[in-house]
Amino acid sequence: MNVRQWGRDLGMGVRFACTGGREGWVRMLLTAVGVGLGVALLLLTTALPNVLTVRHQREEARQDLTYNAAVPPRSEHTVLVATTDTEWHAKDVRGRLLEAEGPRAPLPPGVDRFPAKGEMVASPALKELLSSDGAKLLRERIPYRITGTIGEPGLIGSHELAYYAGAKGLTVKADSSRVLRLTAFGDPHPTAERADPVLILMMLVVFVALLMPVAVFIAAAVRFGGERRDRRLAALRLVGSDSRMTRRIAAGEALAGALLGLVVGTVFFLIGRQVAGSVEVLGESFFPSYLNPSPALVALVAVAVPASAVLVTLLAMRGVVVEPLGVVRAARPARRRLWWRLLLPLAGLAMLYPMIGNGRSHGDFNQYLVIGGVMLLLVGVTALLPWLVEAVVARLGPGSVSWQLAVRRLQVSSGSAARMVNGIAVAVAGAIALQMLFAGVESQYTKETGRDPGRVQMEVDLSGRAPVRAAGREFEHTKGVRAAVAISTGGLGDRRRDPEHTTAVTVGDCAALRELAHLPSCRDGDVFAVHGGNGDEGLRALRRSGGHGFLDPTYSDADRGREIPWTVPAGLPQVTVRKDALHQGVGGLLATPSALPASATPTLYSQVYVRIDPSVPDAEEYVRNTTARVDPLGTAWHWSSTQQSRKYTSLRTGLFVGAVGVLALIGASLLVSQLEQLRERRKLLSSLVAFGTRRRTLGLSVLWQTAVPITLGLLLASGVGLALGAVLLRMTATPVSVDWASVLSMTGVGAAVVLTVTVLSLPPLVRLMRPEGLRTE
């Protein structure tokens, strides 16, 4: 192969594309737009790893929760941090109170000075929200004066709601994590958590399934205007070029469109990058600076796209004979062979087969085999679809005029019809497989909480030793609250310090205790022993010591002296815990308030269980406002019967965001492809109208030309998607089940995208059917 000859021929093709007049410019522009859309999504996708990395780094940098760590002594380098997180209409609001203990106290990321008491620095999104008309309740809950904004280094997203407020008089307690003393923000000893092999597998499949349609569309985009280009190339044969030189010149034209597509795609990417900083999807937001793809991936895209354009064009030109007097397309083409097309999905299954049954017990999945196997299965769709379309349309019978026009067009150019729907078929196949995988393993990442939202809708955890009875009355008088149940818990040890046996003590009035256990009778001053509870061994130890014990026993010298002696009454009635008890892990002793010494009240930890009236708007927000008023460090949260893994939820959210982008690309690329095909058939359409064909008939023929290949493509995609989903479920050691609702919904979404594109292409079709289309030069 003569490299210089190749370079000269490719360069000549580039010049023809740039100086070929209006036709060449239009073709190159269409190619550039199609390729550019794909390049933009490729760049956005290659930036996702950096998004996840930066978000994690910023989350770690502002970390202010420490577990099982000794409290540092007060010094000029320490700061007190109290957690005041809340929610506003199901959106998390991150809140912190800061109290500097010295002139060198560390500042959290994104904050340049400590706010004074009554002041706060807020994120831009929270500042905007608080200034809106509908945030009156939130302003009551966060009543601080805004004196600044949190910088980007202190936030994980452009729409994150967060604030740091100044405080005075915060107190650190060894047995509470509500107020902490820090010498620096960030986790000084991060622990590497073992990665979940199934989650890694799902992440790999998500990336491959999202990127494959993009690659298919780029390959189709470089073939825009192929028929007109081939006719122009016939002139080159008249001046002495051979068939190989002609193919290289054609590849050069495609290369010009691909190179311009890189520029267009970069512009689209930069626009999308800025737009990404101003939108929020499923509660997730980003800063534009997050979307920085790695230089290696950018270089790979910059090289792969032009190279693919040249390769695809050379392969496409093998089926076209360009002669000096025209292009030979009328000869009956050879029938497409099936055997080699089946090799691709079979090879993909062979690569995935060794990992069937691995689950989590056999280490990580081989990422190369996973990526290769999934790619081959999805590429198999693009290989099988042209054969399927050709085989089916060859057997289609007669019908109406519009049907005959559509069928004849499909019989003449079944390959073009298949190329148009290849991308949507690949996207649907990948989406069906992912839906099966996510639905199959969802139960592994979802656990029952044991809480019944039908009995109680919200729980308020009061900080430290807040007076629970007064708090309970406050909640009872809160707007939108039907009832409030106040309960306190503590510990009773058999020794003052380092007790050998302990038992739980749950305190509440008779109505509250009846929400926990079946009581025979109750009045203030009664104490009950829970039969079969978690504190049976501790109760037996107390009985052996004559019932003498100590409330709030201590385990360190710093807490020494706070123990409260208490003698458990003899002959306690035995009660059984309700299956639907509000408080989990009830055991040991149940006591009414007056049964304990008055000095024991500050040693107890308190919760208030709230039943809300769903007919009252913003009832939950009123409860959170009462929480902030009663106890600024209290936490109010909504009960749910299940809890899902955050990593699983984040991955599913990422899949949704990526799917939205891919569907947008699919729609835009299909529209460009449809317009390009209509433009090439302008004279034919005008001729048919001139001979008396109704425009309605031609419009219906276009719809049929789209409906037939998309139906075949969706059927093939459903089969391949189901097969891939079943294999992936077997790989994760999960029983194979098909969520038919998801399969039908994914298929319906694909059909809806194509139908929308077809409808949008009808107005240009009407304009192309005018007699002016018969004019030629």
N, C-alpha and C positions, 0 to 999 in steps of 0.2 A: 504494500500500500504506500503510495507516494503522499507523504504528509503535505508537501507543498501544493500538490494538485488538489488535495482535499481542502486545504485552506483557501486556495484560489476559487474553487467552485462554491464553497460555502459563502465566501465573501461576495461572490457574484449574486447568489441568492438573496443575501441581505440587501444588496443594492437594488435588486429588482423589487423587493418588498417596499423599500423606502422611496423609490423613484418610479414605481409602476403606475402612477396616476391614481385616480379616485378609487378604482377597484382594488388596487393593491393596498392603498391606505385603509380602506374600510375593512378589508380582510385582516390586515395586521392589527387594527384597532380592536376588532372583535376577538381575535386571538389573545391580545394583550389583556383585555378585560376578563376573559375567561380564565386565563392563566393567573392574572393578578388576584382574582378572588381566591383561587386556591392557594397562592403563595401567602396571601394575608392570613388565611386560616392556619397554614403551616407554621408561620412565624408566631402567631398567637399560641398555637399548641405547644411549640417548642419552648415558649416562655413559661408554661405552666409549672415545670419543676422549680424554676426560680421563684415563682409566686409562692409556692408552698414553703420553700426554704426561707425566704425573707419573712413571711408571716410567722413562721416558727421562731426565727431568730429574734424578732421584735417581741413576741410573746415571752420568750425566755429572758430578754433584756429587762423587761419591766416586772419580772416575777417578784412578788412580795409575800408569798406564802411559803413558810418553812415548816417542815414536819419533823418531829423527833430530833429537834436541834436545841441545844442549850441556849437560854436567853442571854444575849451579851449584856455586860454591865453598861449603865448609862455613861456617856462620855460626850465630848464635843463632836464626835464623828457619828452619832446615832440619831435616828429619827423614829418616831412612833407612827405606825400605819394602822388604820382601822378600816375594815371592809364594810362598805355600805351599798353593796350591789342591790339593784332593784330591776323591775320590768315596767315597760310602758306599752300596753297593747301588744303583748307577746314579743316585744323586742327587748333584748337585754340592755341594761344600762350599767356600765361599770363605774362604781363609785369608790373613792378612797378619802379618808380624812388624814391629814398630815400634821404632825407636830414636831418641829425640829427641836432637838435637845442640845444643840450646840451650833456654833458658827460654821462648822465644817460638815454638817449633816448632809448626807447624799441626796441629791435631787433625782426624781424619777425621770426616765427618758422623755424628751419633748417638753419639759418644764424648765424654765430658766430662773424661777425664784419661787420661794414658798409663799402661798397665799396666806394672808392674815385671817384671823378668826372672823367668820361671816362672809369671807370671800372665796372665790373658786376660779380655777382655770378649767375651761370646758373644751371638748372637741368641737370643731366647726359644725358638725351635724347636730350635736346637742344644743349648741348656742342658737342655731337656726330654729330647732324644734321648740325651745323654750320661748322664743319670741313670737311663735305662731299663736293664733287665736284659740286653737283647740287644745292647748297644753296647760290650761289653768290648774288642773289637779296636779300635774307634774311640777309646776312652779311652786305649789304649796308643799310638795314633798322635798324639793331641792331648793330651799329658800335662800340660797347664797347669791351674792352679787358677783357677776362675772367681771373679772379684771384682766383676763387674758385667755389665750387659746392654747391647747396642747399641740405641739408641733408634730409633724409627720413621724419622726422616730418613736414617738410614744403611742402610736396608734397602729392597729393592724389592718384597718380599712378606712376608706374615705367617708363611709357612712356610719362608722362606729360611734355609739353614744357613750361618752365617758367624761369623768370630771375628777379633779382633785380639789378638795376644800380644806381650808385651814381649821384647826381645832386647838383647844386648850384643855388641859386636865385629863388627857387620856391615861389610862392605867393598864399596865401589862399584868396579866394573870397567867400563872404557869399552866393552869388547867384549861385555858381557853385560847382559841386561835383568832378571836375577834380583833384583838389589838396585839400587834407584834412590834418588837424593837429590832431595827435593821441597821447594819453598818454599811450595806450596799444593796442596790437593787439587782435582781438577776439571781439565777440559781448557781451558786458557786460549785456545786457538786452534782451536775446533771447525771442522771442514771440512764443508760441506754436500755430501752425497753426492747424485748425480743419482738421482732417483726412477725406479724401474723402471715403465714404463707398464703392463706386463702385471700386475704386482703391484697397482698402483692400480686397474686394471680389476677384478681379482679381489676387491679390498676393497669396491669399490662394489657389485658383484653380491652379495657376501655380506650386506651391510647391507640391500639391497633385498629379497633372498630371505628374510631373517629377519624383516623388519618387515611384509611384506605379509600373511602369515597372521595376525599380530596385528591388523592393521587389519580384515581380513575377520571375525575373531571379534568384535571390538568392534561392527561393523555388525550382526552376527547377534544379539549379546546385547541390543541395545536393542529387539529385536522379541519378546523373551520375553513370553509371556502375551498375545499379540496377539488371539487369538480371544475370550477372556473380556473383554478391554478393549473390543473392538468392540461386544460385546453390552451392556456397561454404557453405552457412548456412545449407544446407541439411546434411552435414557431422556432424554438431553439434547435429542433432536429433539422429544420430546413437550412440552418446555417452551419451544420456540421457536428453538432454535439452528439455523443453516443448516449445509450440508455443509462449507463452508470453516471455519467456526468450530469444528465438530466435529473436523476434521483438526488444527487448531491446538491444541485441548485435548489431543488424543491425543499430539501432539508435545510438549506440556508435561509429560505423564506420563513420556514417554521421557526428557525433559530432567532430570526429578527423579532418575530412576534413574542417568542418566549423571553428574550432579553428585555423587550419593552414591558412584558408582563411582570418581570422582576421589579422594574421601576414602579409600575402601577401598583403591584402588590405591596411594595414598601410604603407607598403613599397610603393605601388602604389600611395597612397595619398601623401606621402612625396615627391615622384618624381614629381607628378602632381603639388604639392604646389610650388616647385621650378620652374617648367616650367611656371606656371601661372605668375610668376614675370617677365618673359622674352617675353611674347606675348601680343598682343593688339588685341581686338576683337571689331569692330565697334566703334573705338575711345576710348574704355574703357580699362584701365589697372589697375593692382593691385600689391601690394608688397606681397611677401610670408608671411610676418608677419601678414597680414590681415586674412589669411586663418587659423584661430585658432578656431576650433569648441569648443563650451562650454563643460566643463567637464560632465555636466549632460547628454547632447546629446551623447557624446562619450560613457558614461557608458550605456546609453540606447541601443546603437548599439551593444556594446560588450556583452550585455545580450540577446538582442532580436535575434541576428543572430544564436548563438548556440541553443537557445531554439526553434527557428523556424525549425532548422535542425532536432532536435529530434522529434518535433511534426509532421512535414511533413513526416518523415520516418515512424513513427508509423501509421499515417493515410494511407500511401501508402501500408504498409504491411498488412493491413486489407483485401485487395483484392488478396492476394497471400497465398497459402497454401504450406508451406515448410514441406515436409515429409522426413523421413529418407532415402528414396530411390529416392528422386528428388523433383522438384518443379512442382506443378500442375498449369499449365497455359493453357493447351490445352482445358480444359472444356469450354463450351460456357459461357461467362460471362453474368451476368444479365444486361438487357438493362438499360441504364442510364435514370433516371427519370427526367422529365422536371419541374415538379411543384415547387420543392424547389429551383431550379436554377432561376426561374422567381421571386421568393420572394426577392432575393438580389437587382436587379435593381428597383423593385417596392418599396421596403423599402427605397432605396435611393431617389426615386422621392417623397415619402411621407415625408421624412425629409426636402426636399427643397421646397415642395409645400407651406408651411405657409409663406414663404418669397417672393412669387411671387407678383410683383407689388410694392415692397418696394421702389425701386429706391434710391434717395438721401433724400427723404422727411420723411423717417420713421426711421432715425438713422442708427446705424451700423447693419450689418447682423450678425446673431448668428454664430460665427465662428465654434462652435462645430457641429451645424447642417450642415453647409456648408461642413466642412471637412468630416463628417460622410456620408453625402449624396453623395458627389462626389466619395468617396472611394467605397461605395457600388455599385454605377453605374459602376465604372471601374472594380471592382472585379467581377461584374456580367458578364463581358466579359469573364473572365477566367473560370467562371462556365458554361456559355452557350456554349462556343466554343467546348469542348469535346463532348457534346451532339450533336451539329450541325455536327461536323466531322463524328461522328459515324453514324448518321442518313443518311448523304449524301453518304458516301463511301459504305454503305451497299446496296445502290441502283445503284451503278455504274455498267455499262454493260461491255461486252468484248471489246477488241480492239487489238492493236499490242502487241507483247511480252513484250516490255518495259512497256506498259500501264498495262498489266495484272500483271506483277511483282510488280509494284508500288501499284496497287489497292489492291492486296492480302496482301501486307505488311501493308497497311493502315487499312485494315479490321481486321488484327490480332492485331495490336498495334496502334489503333487510338488515344489512350491516349497519347502515346509518341509523336506522330505527333502534337497533339494539344498543348502539353507542350512546344514544340520547338517554336511555333509561338504565344504563349500566350502573351509574353512580347511585341512583335512588335504590336500585336492587341491592347493591352492596351495603348501603346504609341501613336498609330495612333488615337484611339478614343479620348484620351485627347488632342492631337494636333488639331483635327478637332473642338472640342468644344471650345478650346482657340482661334482658328482662327475666328470662328463665333463671339465669345464674343469681341475680339479686333476689328474686322471689324465693328461690330454693334455699338460700343460706340466710335469709332474713331472720328466721327463728333462732339462728345461732348467735345473732348479735342483738337480740331482743329478749329481755328477761322480765318476768313478772315482778312487780314491786310489792305485791301483797296489800296494796291500798285500794279502797273502793271509793272512786269519785262520786258514787251515788249517795254515800253517807256524808262525806265531808269533801268540800271542794278546795279548801285552802288550809295550809298549816303555817303558823307563825312561830318561829323559834326565837325566843327572847334571849338576849345576850346575858351572860354571867348569871346574876341573881336578881333580876328585875322582879318587882312585886306582881305575881301572876293574878291574884284575885282582882286587884284594881285594873290590870290590863284586860282581864276578861270582861269586866263591866264596860270598859271603853269600847270593846269590839261589839258587845251586845247592842250598844246604842249607835253603831256606825250604820250609815245609810246603805241599804242593800244587803244587810246581814240578817238572816233569820234566827240563827242561834250561834253561840260561842261556847266551847267547852274548854276550860282551863285546867291543865294538869301539870304537876311538877314531879320531878324524879330526883332521887339522890341515892347515896350508898350508905349502908350500915355494916360496919366491920366488927369482928369479935375482939379486936385489940385497937388501942389508940393509934399506934403507928405500925406500919407494915403488917396489916391484918393477914392472918392465914386464910380466913374465910370471910367473904362478903356476900351480902344479899341486897337486892334492889328494894327501894322504898318508893312507892308511887302515891302522890298526895293529890287529893281533889275532893270537892264536895260530893254528896251522895249521888247527885245527878251525873256528875262527871265519872265517878267510879262505876256507875251502871253502864257506861259506854265501854267499859273495859271488861267487866266480869259480871256473872250472874250472882247478885247479892240477895240473901234471904230477907233481910231488913237492914235499914241503915239510918243512923242519925249522927250528928256531929259528935266526934269523940271516939267513934268506933274504929277498930283496926281489924283487918282480915288477912288471913294467910292464903296464898294462892296455891292450890293443889296441883302438883305436877309441873310447876313453873321452873324457870331457870335458877331460882335461888333456893331450891330445896336443901342442898348441902349446907348452905350458909345458915338457914333456919335451924337445922339440926345442931349445928355448932353453937348457935346462940342459946338454944334450949339447954345444952349441956353446961353452959356457963350461967344458967339461971336467968337468961333473957337479957343480960347486961351487955350493951354494945356501945358503939360510938358512931354518931353521924358524921359524915365527911372525914373519914380517917385520912391521915397524911402519910406521904411516902418520901418526903424530903425535909431536910432541916429548915429550908426557907419557909415552909408552910406550917411548921410546928406551932401548936397552941390553938389552932382553930377547931379542934375536935370537940364534939358536943356529946356528952354521955346521955344515953337514953335506955330505959329498961322496957323491953317489949312485954306487953301485958300477957298474962298466962291464959290458956284456954281459948285461943283465937279461933273463931269460926272459919271453916275451910270453904273456899269459893273456887269456881272454875272460870277460866278465861273464856270470853266470847270468841267465836271463830272470826268475827268481824270487828275485833277490838280496834279502837282508833289508834292506840299506841302499840307499836310492835315490840315483841320481846317482853311482855308483861310477866312478872314473876316476883317471888319474894313476898313482900308485904304491900297491902293497900291500906292507906290511912286517910282519915278525914283531917282537916287542918288543925283542929284543937287537940288532937291526940299527940301532936309533937310539941316540943318546947318552942316558945316564940323565937328563941335565938336560932332555931334550925332553919327558919325561912330563907335567910340569905345563902344557905348552903345548897339550895335546890336549883336545878335547872328546869326551865318552864317552857311549855308549849301551849298555844291556843289553837284549837281546831275550829274552823269557821265554816258554817253552812251559809251559802249566799243565795240570794233571790235572783234567779236568771232573768226575771222580767225587768230588773232595775239596770239601766244602762251604766256601764263603768263601775259595776259593783266591786270588781276585783281591785280597781284603782282606788276606790274609797278605803278598802281594807289595807292596801299598802300605805296610803296616807296616814291611817290610824297607827300603823306599825311604826312609821317614821316619827310620829308625834309621841307615842308611848315609849319607844325605845329606838333611838337613832341607829343603834347597831343591830337591831333585830332584823330577821330575814323572813319575808313572806313568800311562799311559793305554792304553785298550783299542784294539786294531786293528779296523778295519772296512774292507770293500772299497769302500764308497761314502760320500760325505759330502754332506749336504744343506744348502741355504741356510737360515740361521737365520731370516731374514725370512719365507721360504716356510713353514717349519715353524711359526713363531709364528702366521701367518695361518691355517694349517690347524688349529692348536690352538684359535684363537679361533672358527673355524667350528664345531668340535666342541662347544665350551662353549655357544655360542649355540644350536646345534641341540638340545642337551639342554634348555635353557630353553624353546625353542619347543615341543618335544615335550611337556614338562611342562604348558605352557599349553594345548596342544591337548587333552591328556587331561582336564585339569580343566574346561576350557570345554565339551568334548563331554559330560562327565558332567552338568554343570549344565544344558545344553540338553536332554539326554535326560530328566532328572528333571522339567524344566519341561513337556515335551510329555506325559509320563506323567501329571503332575498335572492337565493340562487335560482328559485323556481318562479321568479317574477314574470318572465316572458311566457312560460307555460301557463301560468294562471291567467294572464291577460288574454292569451290565445283561447283558452277555454271559455272565458267570458265573451269574447268576440264571436265565438261560434254558438252562443246562446245558452251556455251553462249558467244556471242560477247561482247567485252568490251564496244563498242558503245551502245549496248542495255542496259547494266547495268548502264552506265552513264546517258542515257535518263530516266531510271527508277528512279534514284536518283532525277533527275530534276522534274519528275512527282510527286514523293513523297513530294517534297517541294512545288510545284506549287499548288496542290489541297488544302492542309490545309491553305496555305497563302492566297489563293483566298477567301476561306470561312472566314478566320479570318479578312481580310480586309473588306469584305462585312458586317460582324457583327460589326466591329469597326466603319464603316461609319454610320450604323444605330444608334448605341449607342452614337457616337459622335454628330450626328445631334440632337438626342433627348436631350442630356445634354446641347449642345449649345443653343437650343431653350429655355430650362428651365432657363438657366443663363441669357439670354437676357430678358426673361419675368421678372426675378427677378430684373433686373436693369431698368425695365419700358421702355425697348427699343423695337421697332417693330422687329419682328422676320424676318430675311432675311438670305438666304443661299448664301454664296460666293462659287459657285461651282468650280471656278478656284482653290481656296485654298483647297477645299475638295479633288479635283482630284490630286492636287500637293502633299498633305500630303499622300494620298494613294499611289501615284507613288513613293514617297521617301521610304515608307515602303517596297514596292515591290522591289525597286532597291537595298535596303540593303540586303534583303533575296537573291536576284539573285546574288549579288556580293559574298556573303558568299558561296552560292552553287558552283559558278565557282571556288572559291579558294579551295574548298574541293575536286575538281575533281583530282588534282595531287595525293593527298594521296589515293584517291579511286583507281587510277590505280596501285599504289604500293601494295595495299591490295589485289588486284586480282591476285597476282602471286601464282604459285603452292606452294611456301614455306609456304603459309598460312595454308596448310593442316597439317603441322607438329604439333604434340602434345606431351605432356609428360605423 
